Amino acid sequence: MSFAPRWCCAALLLLALAAPAPAEAAADPQRLAGFDGYMEKLLRDWNVPGVAVGVVVKDRVVLAKGYGYRDYEKKLPVTANTLFQIASNTKLFTAVAVGMLVEEGKLEWNVPVRSFVPEVTFFAAELDNTVTMRDMLAHRTGISRHDLIWYKSDFTRRELFDRLRYLKPSQPLRQGFLYNNMMYAAAGQIVEILSGKPWEDFVRERIFSPLGMRSSVFTAQEMETQPDHAVPFTERRDTTVLYRIPIYEEAQGLGPAGSIISNVQDMTRWLTTLMNGGKLDGQQVLPAAVIRATLEPSIAQPNSGLENRGWGELLNPVYGMGRWSASYRGHYLAYHGGDLPGFHSQVSCMPYDGIGVVVFVIGDHAAPLYNVITYNVYERLLGMEPTPWSERRLKDRLEAKAAGKEGRQKAGVQKVAGTQPSHRLADYAGEYEHPAYGVIAIAEQDGALRFRFHNIAMPLSHCHYDRFDSPDDEQDGLFSFNFGTNPQGEIDRITTSLDEAQTTFTRRADTELARPEVLARYTGKYKLGGSVVEVVLSEGALHLSPPGAPRIALIPHRPRVFRVKGFGDLTIEFLVEGDRVIALKRTDPSGEYRMEKM
């Protein structure tokens, strides 16, 4: 199907879903009777540490309550004031912030974003000239997630923004939905560029403050200073034992995609405002046009639940900007989930029925509960026969848990026995770099290798040949590194699978070779017989300049040694006597050739 018909279908869908619900299905808060008992059963069935639920009907909060424990170990109860990381439910705040700039004429939804922000650079000129703000916020740039660029990294927002240029699209622009947190980080940087203030300050001043969201913050450090905050616990992988995991702290670079921390009290004010066209307590606090814009269908989604499981309750989802919309049993539903280690959330509303629901869940194993609880609340309030969501999803969870345990028992079946590394362990040590993902550092320690990638650090053990694997960590998973060599037999790269794609990190050169004063020592003319070649320093790099021939770039390699671009089997080494460079030695498969410095 071409893209134009998809737009038409999406537009027709929005009109169809926009019809008000039948009068007999009007929301009735009295139908929440018995909900507490339902929640107590869920906590037992799912072994979930704690949950918080908020429900809005029209402009009134009818439920704001915690269930279970915000700190499972200390048995501290969840309350309506307990702070949770809301993760990707941050995205709608960012979309609204961008919308405010659109209202001010500083941006347009459907005009290439580079028209307003010339410094944004994508992988190719075609994208520079066409990608719009709507494309970025609707996940339709054709660029896939690349989450391991930001996950547990210390990259600043500007550094993430500058890395967009290295992300090669995996499908054409606007031809499919590829969820991408990096685009929201970039949107936050654009908010800062155009408003002159950091995204956090903009959101705090333009959204939190007018809505009275006084408890909401942006960092784990701020969260942990508050007495009423949630602590992440989850099930150990192959057991039902609950254990504490660290709060995810490296969210600031990616902040506009997922750093907001809030509670039920604040989020019900946000929901009330969204459901009432930007109005709260009778005041217009957010532009109504911006709220509408976030719901406009931008890209259609498959009916995966119906196609894969035969579940037909949620149909025809489309993504707007910062949230999906779909038909849930004939009622228009707008929603978005949020997931970080240990914390999971769902923020949704049925605006034409006047219902909004926020659900926070502690525990990775219990993440599906945010949908289970959300759907149950809507069905109760609308007087519908309940769908057995808990039974369905619990069955899936337990089957997946059993399958994972069985699969891990077969780990290592591909290992080739009897092989050895091709080099000494010390030869593998060094830093390996990718322009987007950053640096993998390999070190030899106590007769074994260790790696560090962002803030992930683990030991490595030999698998086979030149492949080394990490342990299969419950939080960070298993890393498998295959080391490669250049034509001289030197270890010069690591190939590994990141974000479901194979990625190569190239060994970093000696850091001394990045210093202009070091490179300047090697400049000058070198002679062999009647042949003279000049070494020049240009734009921070050394080049060979043979007479009557184009310059040849020299690539820093190791102390005093350079490679020649395009020739993997050729090296140039500068020979030093005391503090003086005396000669240049060229090495290739045919031999070594010394040129004296003139």
Secondary structure, 3 states (H helix, E strand, C coil): CCHHHHHHHHHHHHHHHCCCCCHHHCCCHHHHCCHHHHHHHHHHHHCCCEEEEEEEECCEEEEEEEEEEEECCCCEECCCCCEEECHHHHHHHHHHHHHHHHHCCCCCCCCEHHHCCCCCCCCCHHHHCCCEHHHHHCCCCCCCCCHHHCCCCCCCHHHHHHHHHHCCCCCCCCCCCCCCHHHHHHHHHHHHHHHCCCHHHHHHHHHHHHHCCCCCECCHHHHHHCCCECCCEEECCCCCCEEECCCCCCCCCCHHHHCCEECHHHHHHHHHHHHCCCEECCEECCCHHHHHHHHCCCEECCCHHHHHHCCCCEEEEEECCCCEEEEECCEEEEEEEEEECCEEEEEEEECCCCEEEEEEEECHHHCCHHHHHHHHHHHHHCCCCCCCHHHHHHHHHHHHHHHHHHHHCCCCCCCCCCCCCCCCHHHCCEEEEECCCEEEEEEEECCEEEEEECCEEEEEEEEECCEEECCCECCCECCEEEEEECCCCCEEEEEEEECCEEEEEEECCCHHHHCHHHHHCCCEEEEECCEEEEEEEECCEEEEECCCCCCEEEEEEECCEEEECCEEEEEEEEEEECCEEEEEEEEECCEEEEEEEC
